[in-house]
Amino acid sequence: MYNETVIEHFNKPQNTGYIRDCDAEARVSGSSCDDMIFLYLSLADAYIREAKAKTFGCAAAIASASMLTTMLPGKTLEEAKEICREKIVESLGGLPEAKLDCAALAAEALMQAIRNYEEKQN
Ligand code: FES
C-alpha cells in the first residue's frame, strides 16, 4: 500500500517534537477523522531555520508531516507557501488515492503556521 519512502518516514519520523519559543505554530485536525498535526517553526533572517511536528494520526499523516519538516528549512515564507498537498505527496513518491487528504492536513498545518507568523508581525 505504501512505498518505501512513506514507510521510512512513518517508522522514523523526522524532526518530531516542539520548538520552545517558536516563531509560528499550528494545530490542525482532520475533517473526516480525529487525527491531529502540531507544527512549529522557528525563523532567522526571514528564513525558516527549523521545523518540528508532532502528529497523532495515521501512517500517511505522520509521513506527510515528517516529509514537510524536511522540506522547510532554508526556505522563506513565500517559498514555503508554494508547498501544497501535491508537493508533499510528490516528495513522498506518492500516496494511495484514499490517503491524499492526510497530506492535505500537513499542508494545512503549514498554511496555518504561516498565518500565525504573519499575524504576530502585524
Ligand atoms: Fe486522518 Fe490520515 S486518516 S489524517
Residues whose N, C-alpha, C, O or C-beta is under 5 A from the ligand:
A	BS01	FES	G30 C33 D35 G57 C58 A61 C102 L105
